[in-house]
Amino acid sequence: MASLGVNIDHVATVRQARRTTEPDPVAAAALAVLAGADGITVHLREDRRHVQDRDVELLMQTAAVPVNLESSCADEMVDIACRVRPHQVTLVPERREEVTTEGGLDVVGGRDRVASATQRLADAGVLVSLFIDADPAQIEAAAALGKAVDGVELHTGPYAHAWVDSGGLRASAEAELCRLADAGAKARAAGLRLHAGHGLNYQNVGPVAALPGMEELNIGHSIVSRAVLVGFEAAVREMKRLIELASRPGR
C-alpha cells in the first residue's frame, strides 16, 4: 500500500499571508501524524514564500515520522538539506514567478547540476528522489545517476488537470493514467522506488494509489483545503482511508 506524505506548505501559506505566527505548520504536522500520516513533506523554497527555515529546523526536531524535504538543486538549498539531514530530499524544479511547481525536473538537460546535488545529498546519508514528468527519457536519465538516486516522484499534474477537464476518469485522464503506469513500470524496472504527487485530491487519488508498485503519495493542497472545513485530523484520515481502499487486492 502506498504511504501518505502530508505536505504542510499551504498551512505556512496562510500564516505568511499576515506574516504572523499562526497557523503553525509544525503543529499541523503533529496533527497529521496523529491522524495516520506516514510522513511529512515540506518545500523550503529559495524565496521563502511559505515555509521558513525555522519551520524545517523545528520539524526535524519534533517529527515522529520521516520528513521529506523538497528542494531545488541550488547550492544554498542543498547546503541546508545536507545540514539538517531529513530522511529524504526530493529535488524539484523551481521558478520564482510560478504559483506552484509547473513541471518535472529536467534531469536530461541539467544532468551535471542534478548529479552534483544528488551525490552531495547521498554522501550526507540522505535518500534522494527526483520529481520528474512521466517521460521515459527522464526516467532513464534518473536511473543513469546510479545509487545516489533512490527513487522518482512522478508529476501527476497533467493527470489531475485532465481529470478536471474531462469531469472524471474519462479518455484524457485515462490516457494520462496510462502514461503514469508505463513510467512507473519503467522506473521500477530500473530499480527506482516509485512515488507520485501534485494535484492529487479526494476525487482522483484512487487510480494513482492503485498503480502497481506505488510506494508513496505526497499530497498537500487538497488536504489543507479540506482541513479548513473539517479539521486537519479528519482531512488526513479521509485521504488515508481512500488510499487504503484503492490499495486493497482485487479492488
N, C-alpha and C positions, 0 to 999 in steps of 0.2 A: 504494500500500500504506500502511496506517495505521502511523504511527510508535509506538514504545513508550516511554512515560514511566514510569519506575520510581519509585514513591512509597516513600520511606525512613522514613516516620513511625514505623512499628512496630519498626524497629531501635532508634529512640530510646525507644520504649515499654518495651522490655526493659531498656535502660540505666537509665531512670528508676525502674524497679521497685526498684532498690537504690541509686539516687542515686549511681552510681559513674561511671566513665569508659568502660566498655565494655558492650556493643559500640558502636563509634563509627559513627554513621550516615553520616558523611562518608567513612569508609573503605569502607562498604558501597556508597556512590555510585560510588566509584572502581572497585570490582569489577563493579558493574552496567555501567558504561561499557565495561570490558574485555570483558564478555560480549555486548556489542552493543546496549545500551540507547541509544535515540536522544535521551533527555532524562532529567532527574531532577526529580521533583516532591516538594515538601516543604510541609507545612502548619504555619505558625507560629501556633498558637492563642493567643488572648488570655490563657488561664490557664496557658500554657506546660506543658501536661500531658505532652508528649513532646519535640518539637523545641524547642530553646533558641535564643536569639539568636546565641550563639556558633556554633551549627551552620550557621545561614544565612550568617553572615559568612564562615566558613571555606569553605563550599560555593561561595560567589560568587568566592572567590579561587582555587579549585582545580579546579572542574568543567570538564571538557573538552567538554561538550555543553551545550545550552541548559538553563537552570533555570526551572522553572515554580513560582512561589511561590503557594500557596493562602492566601487571606487573607479575613478578614471586611471589612466596609465601615467598621469603627471607625476614627476619626481616627488613633489611635495606630498601628494596623497599616498604614494607607495611608501614614503618615509613614515608617515603616520601609521599605516597598516602594519609595517614591519615592527614598529614600536609597541603598538597595543596588542598585536598578535591575536586577532579574532580566530575562531575556529576555521572560518572560510572567508576568502575575499572573492567577490565576483567582479571581474573587470568589465566596465561598461563604457560606451562612448559618451561624450559629454560636450554639449554646446551651450554657451551662456544664454543664447536667445531662445532656446527651446523651453516649452512649458513643461514637458516631461520627455523622457527618453524616446527618441523618434525612430530608432532602428538598432540593429545589432552592431557589435564591434567589428570593424573591418580587419580581421586577422590577416587576410591575404595582402591587402595594401599596406598595412602597418606592422608587418611581421617583426622587424627588428625591435621596434618600440614595445610591442606586446611581449616578445620573447624576453627582453630585458626585465620588464616588470614581473613576469611570471617567475623567472629564475630568482629574482631578489626575494619574492614572497615565499617561494618554495624553500630557499636557503634559510629563511626565518622560521620555518616549520609551520607555515600556513597552507592549508589546502586552497587550490585555485580553481575557480570556474570562470568560463568566458561566456558572456551574454552575446549570443550571435543569432543571426537570422537562420531560418531553416533552409540553408543553402549548402549543397554538397561540397562546394569549394571551400567554404568557411569551416566546415567540419574537418575536411582533410587538412587544412592549414592548422587547425587547433590540435589535431592528433599529431601532426608533424613536430609540434613543440615538445613532445616526449613526456617524461614523467613529471615535469614541472606543472602540467595541467591535469587536474583530477577529473574535471567534468565540464559540461557545457550546459548553459541555460538557454533553451530555445525561446526566441522572441515570439510571443503569442499575440502581439498586437494586430497583425493582419487577420488572424482568425477571429479575434474579438470584434474588429471593425466589420468583417464580413457577416458575423452573426447579427449585429445590429442592423446592418443594411438589408439583410435578407429576412429579418424577423425570426431568426432561429436557425437550426441546423438544416439549412437547405443547400442548394447546389454550390453557391460560392463559399459558404462556411465549410461545407463538406470537403471541398477541394483544398481549402487551407488546412483542414484537419489531416487530410491525406499527406500533405506536404510535411506537416509536423511528424506524422507517423513514420514516413520514409526517412526523414532526417534523424529521428530518434533511433531507428534501426541501424542507420549508418554510424551514428555516434557510439552506440553500444557495441557494434562490431569492431570499432576501433579501440575499444577498451575504456571509453569515457563514460562517466556517470551521467545520467540524464535528468536534467531539471527543466522547468519551464516557468514562464511568468510574463506579465504585462497585459493589462486589460482583462484579466480573468475576474469573473464575478459569480454571483449565486446562480445565474441562469446558464452560463456557458462552461463552467468549470468541469462538469461531469465527464464529457468526452475526452478532455485532456488528461484528467486524472486516471482515466481508464486505459490510456495508451500503454502498450507493453513496455515494461522496464522503467516506467516513470517513478523516480525516487523522491523528487522534491518539487513542490509548487510554492512560489513566492508571490503573495497576494497582499496588497495594501489598500489602495484607494477604495475599493468596494467594501472592504471590512470597516474602514474608518467611516465611510458614508453610512453604512448600516448602523454602526455604533451610535451615531448621532440620534437615531430613532429608538433603538432598543437597548443600548448599553454595550460596552466593549466586550464583556464576557459572553453575552448572548450572541453577539455578532460572530465572534470567533467560534463558539460552539456550533453554530449553524453551518458555517463553512466547513468545519472539521467533519461534521456529520455527512455533508454532501460528498466530500472526498472519500470517506469511508464507504458510503453506499456505492459510489462509482467503481471502487476498487474490489468489490466482492466478486469472487469467482462465479462465472455463469450469469453475470448481470446481463 
